[in-house]
Amino acid sequence: MGSFLNPTRENSFVSLASRKDRYLFVDKTDFIDITNQRLNSETRFLAVTRPRRFGKTVTAHMLLAYYAKGYAGKEIFDGFNIAYKDSFAEHLNKHDVIYIDMNTIDGLFDRYNSQKQKVEDVNDLVDYIEYSIISELRSIHEIAECLAKHKIGNTGLLETLMAITNDLNTRFVFIMDEWDLVYREYRDDVVLQKKFIKLLKNLFKSDGGKASFSLAYLTGILPIKKYNSQSALNDFDEYNMLAPGDFAPYFGFTEDDVASIVKSPNCRVSHRELMEWYEGYKIKGVHIYNPNSVCKAVSRNECISYWSGTSSNEEFVRLINADFLGIKEDIISLIEGDEVTFSCANFQNDMVNIKDKDDVFSLLVCLGYLGCSDTKNQYRKVAYVPNAEIKAVLIDIVREQNWYRRMDTIKRSENLLKAIKELDGATTAAIIQDIHNSSAVSLFDYNDEESLTYCVMTGLLWSTLDDFSSHREDQAGKGRTDLVYEPLTGRQPLILIEFKYDSSPEEAVAQIKTQEYFKRYVGQYRNIILVGINYSTKTKDHQCLIEKLN
């Protein structure tokens, strides 16, 4: 009908649903049954925040297409999971929905500001939100008469909805997508932020405002803003990356979703590749894949980084360059595979009030750069880099910083590669020993070749980024070599690495030769280096032998 009241234009969900037989579509419509159960109840206020590209807008559009009067919902949802639920017909397209896409209304406000003729009392984005909704409501004759009777102006949204509810017995479903835009895009405008949250508090905390809604649903990236350690909208049940609740399967792809996707004849990427690149957000025991990246990887038949967060990348740079003791070392350790424990208890859920490293990690989890897992303390979390996609993004960002080359970890990586290229087994073993003793490598789990391989790959990570591609268990000769660093340029050597436990580095090098792991590379590379590494579980020492293939 309009832009804000029951908008019935085609949206992202309707478009996907219409192409479900020709395009990758994962049915998450069960979520509607959950919101149906909350209608007109004490739990009817719901906020779900997730990182970019996690399906928040598609879900909001799904709810809009289901609840809003004017949509052909029976046709849209035919054959989907929700169509077989008892609550499906009861609420299908029977509600007046106020739908606010904050990105759209922010753009409309920019255009409004460029006009010479301004509306009385409309001075900022919050005024414009109220004015836009009220104007559209006034286009309905009986509502216009109601508002005229109550002499409601351009910016009295609370009074408007209360009058409609009291006089016309109409309650609304309220959906706001990207609720936190004001805190992200206007992060230094404290006056606007307070005015915006006051509007939401009036709507959803006052008795009159609360009575006007059958359901309220907010999406965003940041959790609801805190003031004095309390949520500004504490009537909302909130589900965010720091406290995700039970909604994990509805925002992101699950293992079962991806298993179904890879069975499609059009999918030419493997489940293992998708897992390595895009899985890793472990939410309440559910392993979640980035849905946007999975869809792009399947459609392009290529697993690479599709992370598109230019503005949030700038935020990440600001955070890691903040003057918090050890933050740079922590980020590098996380990239190498380590974990960092942090507290989210005092995080204010915005991008400005960042007081310490705990707040940095809390924000990075909300933005999706880090995953987190729970501890026995609800406010203590364990942060980690979730997958290869995010790791690639973080590596690129870190390498652009002016402090990158000065970090001890970077120097150690360069020294390790230098020692291997100079056939210096003693120095190589000493550096690997140092890595083994670092926090990124668990001593408890250091009991097989897998952990030894991880230790060496951690050490060589930073020094091999530009000139090598690495392969594990590469088919070569009469078997599989443990680790290969294949040069991308002719000036670098091919490096073949074989690991042993409680044996000797000599035996490792001999295996490379007798099993002819090098044979497939002869003729391609003139300079081939053979590396044998042994770890003694008795002495807890590494030994290394390095030779050039003659």
Summary of the structure (lengths in Angstrom):
residues: 550
radius of gyration: 28.3
end to end distance: 78.2
largest distance: 96.2
contacts: 1742
relative contact order: 0.08
helix: 44%
strand: 18%
